[in-house]
Amino acid sequence: MNDFRPGLEGVIAFQTEIAEPDRDGGALRYRGVDIEELVGTVPYEKVWGLLVDENLEPGMPDPEPYDPASLTGKAPADLQSETARLSAVWDLQKLVDIDDEQAHDDLARLSAQMMSVVAKSAAVHDGREPAPDDVVAQGRTAAEKFLLRWRGEADPKHVKAIDTYWICTAEHGLNASTFTARITASTGADCGAAMSAAVGALSGPLHGGAPARVLPMLDEVASTGNPEGYVRDLLNRHGRIMGFGHRVYRAEDPRSRVLKRTAKELGSPRVEVAEALEEAALAALRERKPDYVIATNVEFYSAVVLDVAEVPPDLTPAMFACARVAGWAAHILEEKRTGRLIRPSAQYIGPSSRSLSAV
Ligand code: COA
């Protein structure tokens, strides 16, 4: 076997009809529709419908009443464990034993409930009781309801920030967490198992955890007023500048463009320092890696937009998970339809045959 590709870069593992980043054109389309057309036109829950059902209607349902077992206030660990627990509480059946319609219903219930769990975990984190269902029911959109459940109020600016962020990050082809969801689904496991596995994969800083590390960078640059020096020191220590680089895009990440515009529209006080850091980072990365295009990725301005909504940095991976329930659900259904177990090969490069005494 001589075609090993570290990180599976460029390896085509699936065919998908859901979405795929347009690598060179810097666009992202969900079922063919550009995200630029969706943001501000339809709310997130309708985008869920577009991705999962190729139809805006009925979209993602409201969550049903449910009491999480014991929330620690640390999302996404709460989200991962509660999602796995729902498999047992709702007695979800294995994907191999149910039809597509049942799998769809399980995924719709789970998606809505996962958002609710994150809102409740965030309330626990803040030391308050999540708002009761009658308060939440006053919200018109999923973003409004999420904020009402978390804080008991939904500032329109915060709603716009979260809705835009969720739409921009709802789906992105075969990223690590979606791959994980598909692998789990391909074994015929239930939908709760596939969704909770995806949450675990998303929690790492190289995938969904980067925004949590962007705000501290912005704070440091704001305090020194020296973005070039900050970037130089970080790169000299072989550190990674969070919010830059992408395995797929070799052009501007279209999501970054939408989120930057939104941050400006919402009057974020951090835009100025973010633009200064972005300029310094891109210049330094161009100089050090002239043959490798490293551009601003979705996480950089996500951090700024989520900051407008007063989302604390340690909650950002769970906010990403809320958005990605749409992409995961769509891919789990697509995977179920292929019905083929995912089982790649590894090239063995360890010691040749030897006796135990040689170890
Ligand atoms: N800061 C500094 N250097 C970076 C970098 C960054 N943000 N992104 C890539 N590089 C460098 C790597 O250090 C590596 O250099 P080397 O060859 O001297 O070791 C080279 O560019 C290639 O990196 P690699 O990790 O192989 O590229 P990739 O395209 O697979 O990486 C990411 C994609 C996202 C993992 C990577 O760009 C990264 O770690 N970014 C920061 C984390 C982040 O923003 N994650 C959110 C992604 S949406």
Boltz pocket constraint, residues with backbone or C-beta under 6 A from the ligand:
constraints:
  - pocket:
      binder: B
      contacts: [[A, 7], [A, 205], [A, 206], [A, 207], [A, 208], [A, 210], [A, 239], [A, 240], [A, 241], [A, 242], [A, 243], [A, 244], [A, 245], [A, 246], [A, 247], [A, 248], [A, 289], [A, 292], [A, 294], [A, 297], [A, 298], [A, 299]]
      max_distance: 6.0
